[in-house]
């Protein structure tokens, strides 16, 4: 019995890891990148207190943070076809994850922006810079240092959340494991194996996070960015 399980785990390792390399990692990277763009826009709109847009941003954050990610996946993949919008599984997953990440990380970025002393903004105006230049050269570099650990935590969380894409037929690591488990009748061992693979991926990301934090500390130190 033990030999059989070991044999299954060895033979299934690459069958699980390959979808991870081909689907899980690209899905995570693409979704997080798009989500960051959404988050940055949403955070700046709120920090700048732009009427109309600020309320729309708050509504977006409220709805997305208040509903389960799985429900959002189902609405986009299974619900939108009822309105004539047909999406393949992978793009639907990217849209759902990006929108979800955007809502959560926008609050991280907004808090980081607001943590920068207001005097920095005033100093920028005194130096003759526009609002956009102040944000790009002064505020955002300092906010990045504050937000970086939390943003990376969101990336790690997204890596694990991509397993939910199996519910809309995306062939990622978890779905590959489900198929092997259904064929071999060894769910415990196989789900432990995919759990270990996710753990290894997140461990690598944790190491990258620590490296990034050290680089940011060296770049900006305890001071502020130059005008």
C-alpha positions as CSV (number, residue, x, y, z in Angstrom):
1,X,0.0,0.0,0.0
2,X,2.8,2.4,1.0
3,X,4.7,1.6,-2.2
4,X,1.7,2.3,-4.3
5,X,1.1,5.7,-2.7
6,X,4.8,6.6,-3.1
7,X,4.6,5.5,-6.8
8,X,1.5,7.6,-7.3
9,X,3.1,10.7,-5.7
10,X,6.2,10.4,-7.8
11,X,4.4,10.0,-11.0
12,X,1.9,12.7,-10.2
13,X,4.4,15.3,-9.1
14,X,5.1,16.7,-12.6
15,X,1.5,16.2,-13.7
16,X,0.6,18.7,-10.9
17,X,3.6,21.0,-11.2
18,X,3.3,21.5,-14.9
19,X,-0.1,23.1,-14.7
20,X,1.4,25.2,-12.0
21,X,4.1,26.5,-14.2
22,X,1.9,26.9,-17.3
23,X,-1.3,28.2,-15.6
24,X,-1.1,29.0,-11.9
25,X,2.0,31.2,-12.1
26,X,0.9,33.2,-15.2
27,X,-2.6,33.5,-13.8
28,X,-1.2,34.9,-10.5
29,X,1.3,37.3,-12.2
30,X,-1.1,38.7,-14.8
31,X,-4.0,39.1,-12.3
32,X,-1.8,40.8,-9.7
33,X,-0.3,43.2,-12.2
34,X,-3.7,44.3,-13.5
35,X,-5.0,44.4,-10.0
36,X,-2.2,46.7,-9.0
37,X,-3.0,49.1,-11.8
38,X,-6.7,49.1,-10.7
39,X,-5.6,49.6,-7.1
40,X,-3.3,52.5,-7.8
41,X,-6.0,54.4,-9.7
42,X,-8.6,53.6,-7.1
43,X,-6.3,54.7,-4.2
44,X,-5.2,57.9,-5.9
45,X,-8.8,58.9,-6.8
46,X,-9.7,58.5,-3.1
47,X,-6.6,60.2,-1.7
48,X,-7.1,63.1,-4.1
49,X,-10.8,63.4,-2.9
50,X,-12.1,63.6,-6.5
51,X,-15.9,64.0,-6.2
52,X,-17.9,61.4,-8.1
53,X,-14.9,59.2,-8.8
54,X,-14.2,58.9,-5.1
55,X,-17.7,57.7,-4.4
56,X,-17.5,55.2,-7.3
57,X,-14.2,53.9,-6.0
58,X,-15.6,53.4,-2.5
59,X,-18.6,51.6,-3.9
60,X,-16.4,49.3,-5.9
61,X,-14.3,48.5,-2.9
62,X,-17.4,48.0,-0.8
63,X,-19.0,45.5,-3.2
64,X,-15.9,43.5,-4.0
65,X,-14.7,43.2,-0.4
66,X,-18.2,42.3,0.8
67,X,-18.7,39.4,-1.6
68,X,-16.9,36.1,-1.8
69,X,-14.3,35.6,-4.5
70,X,-15.9,32.4,-5.6
71,X,-19.2,34.2,-6.2
72,X,-17.4,36.8,-8.3
73,X,-15.8,34.0,-10.4
74,X,-19.2,32.4,-10.9
75,X,-20.9,35.7,-11.9
76,X,-18.2,36.4,-14.5
77,X,-17.9,32.9,-16.0
78,X,-21.4,31.5,-15.6
79,X,-23.5,34.6,-15.2
80,X,-22.3,37.0,-17.9
81,X,-23.2,34.5,-20.7
82,X,-26.8,35.2,-19.8
83,X,-26.2,38.7,-21.1
84,X,-24.4,37.6,-24.2
85,X,-20.9,38.0,-22.8
86,X,-19.0,34.7,-23.3
87,X,-15.5,34.4,-21.8
88,X,-13.0,31.5,-21.8
89,X,-12.1,30.2,-18.4
90,X,-8.7,31.7,-18.1
91,X,-9.6,35.3,-19.1
92,X,-12.7,35.0,-16.8
93,X,-10.4,34.0,-13.9
94,X,-8.0,36.9,-14.7
95,X,-10.8,39.4,-14.7
96,X,-12.2,38.1,-11.4
97,X,-8.9,37.9,-9.6
98,X,-7.8,41.3,-10.9
99,X,-10.9,43.0,-9.8
100,X,-10.7,41.3,-6.4
101,X,-7.0,42.1,-5.9
102,X,-7.6,45.7,-7.0
103,X,-10.2,46.3,-4.3
104,X,-8.1,44.9,-1.5
105,X,-4.8,46.3,-2.4
106,X,-6.3,49.7,-3.2
107,X,-6.9,50.1,0.6
108,X,-3.3,49.2,1.3
109,X,-2.0,51.8,-1.2
110,X,-4.5,54.4,0.0
111,X,-3.4,53.9,3.6
112,X,0.3,54.1,2.6
113,X,-0.3,57.3,0.7
114,X,-2.1,58.9,3.6
115,X,0.7,57.8,5.9
116,X,3.1,60.2,4.1
117,X,3.2,63.5,6.0
118,X,1.1,66.3,4.4
119,X,4.1,68.5,4.5
120,X,5.7,66.5,1.7
121,X,2.8,67.5,-0.6
122,X,3.2,71.1,0.4
123,X,6.9,71.0,-0.1
124,X,6.3,69.7,-3.6
125,X,4.0,72.5,-4.5
126,X,6.5,75.0,-3.1
127,X,9.1,73.5,-5.5
128,X,6.8,74.2,-8.4
129,X,5.8,70.6,-9.1
130,X,2.3,69.5,-10.3
131,X,0.1,67.1,-8.3
132,X,1.1,64.3,-10.7
133,X,4.8,65.0,-10.3
134,X,4.5,65.2,-6.5
135,X,2.8,61.8,-6.4
136,X,5.3,60.2,-8.8
137,X,8.5,61.6,-7.3
138,X,7.7,62.1,-3.6
139,X,4.6,60.4,-2.3
140,X,4.4,57.1,-4.1
141,X,8.1,56.1,-3.5
142,X,7.6,56.6,0.2
143,X,4.2,54.9,0.1
144,X,5.7,52.0,-1.7
145,X,8.1,51.3,1.2
146,X,5.1,51.3,3.6
147,X,2.8,49.2,1.4
148,X,5.3,46.7,0.1
149,X,5.0,44.0,2.8
150,X,1.2,44.0,2.7
151,X,1.1,44.1,-1.1
152,X,3.4,41.0,-1.2
153,X,1.2,39.3,1.3
154,X,-1.7,39.9,-1.1
155,X,0.4,38.3,-3.9
156,X,1.0,35.2,-1.7
157,X,-2.7,35.1,-0.9
158,X,-3.6,35.3,-4.6
159,X,-1.2,32.4,-5.4
160,X,-3.3,30.2,-3.2
161,X,-6.6,31.7,-4.2
162,X,-5.9,30.7,-7.8
163,X,-7.0,27.2,-6.8
164,X,-10.6,28.5,-6.9
165,X,-10.2,28.8,-10.6
166,X,-10.7,25.0,-10.8
167,X,-14.4,25.8,-10.1
168,X,-14.7,27.4,-13.5
169,X,-12.7,24.7,-15.3
170,X,-9.3,26.4,-15.4
171,X,-6.8,23.5,-15.5
172,X,-4.4,24.7,-12.8
173,X,-2.7,22.7,-10.1
174,X,-5.7,22.0,-7.9
175,X,-7.9,20.8,-10.8
176,X,-5.0,18.6,-12.0
177,X,-4.8,17.1,-8.6
178,X,-8.6,16.5,-8.5
179,X,-8.4,14.6,-11.7
180,X,-5.5,12.4,-10.5
181,X,-7.3,11.8,-7.2
182,X,-10.5,10.7,-9.0
183,X,-8.4,8.3,-11.0
184,X,-6.2,6.8,-8.3
185,X,-8.6,7.0,-5.3
186,X,-5.8,8.5,-3.1
187,X,-7.1,12.0,-2.3
188,X,-5.4,12.4,1.1
189,X,-1.9,11.9,-0.3
190,X,-2.4,13.9,-3.5
191,X,-4.0,16.9,-1.8
192,X,-1.1,16.9,0.7
193,X,1.2,16.8,-2.2
194,X,-0.4,19.8,-4.0
195,X,-0.4,21.6,-0.6
196,X,3.3,21.1,-0.3
197,X,3.8,22.5,-3.8
198,X,1.8,25.6,-3.0
199,X,3.8,25.9,0.2
200,X,7.1,25.8,-1.8
201,X,5.8,28.5,-4.2
202,X,4.8,30.7,-1.3
203,X,8.1,30.1,0.5
204,X,9.9,31.4,-2.6
205,X,7.7,34.5,-2.7
206,X,8.4,35.0,1.0
207,X,12.1,35.0,0.3
208,X,11.6,37.5,-2.5
209,X,9.5,39.7,-0.2
210,X,12.4,39.8,2.3
211,X,14.9,40.6,-0.5
212,X,12.6,43.4,-1.8
213,X,12.2,44.9,1.7
214,X,16.0,45.0,2.1
215,X,16.4,46.7,-1.3
216,X,13.8,49.3,-0.4
217,X,15.3,50.0,2.9
218,X,18.7,50.6,1.3
219,X,17.1,52.8,-1.5
220,X,15.0,55.0,0.7
221,X,16.4,54.4,4.2
222,X,14.5,56.2,6.9
223,X,14.4,59.4,4.9
224,X,12.2,60.7,2.2
225,X,12.5,60.6,-1.6
226,X,14.3,63.5,-3.3
227,X,12.2,66.1,-5.1
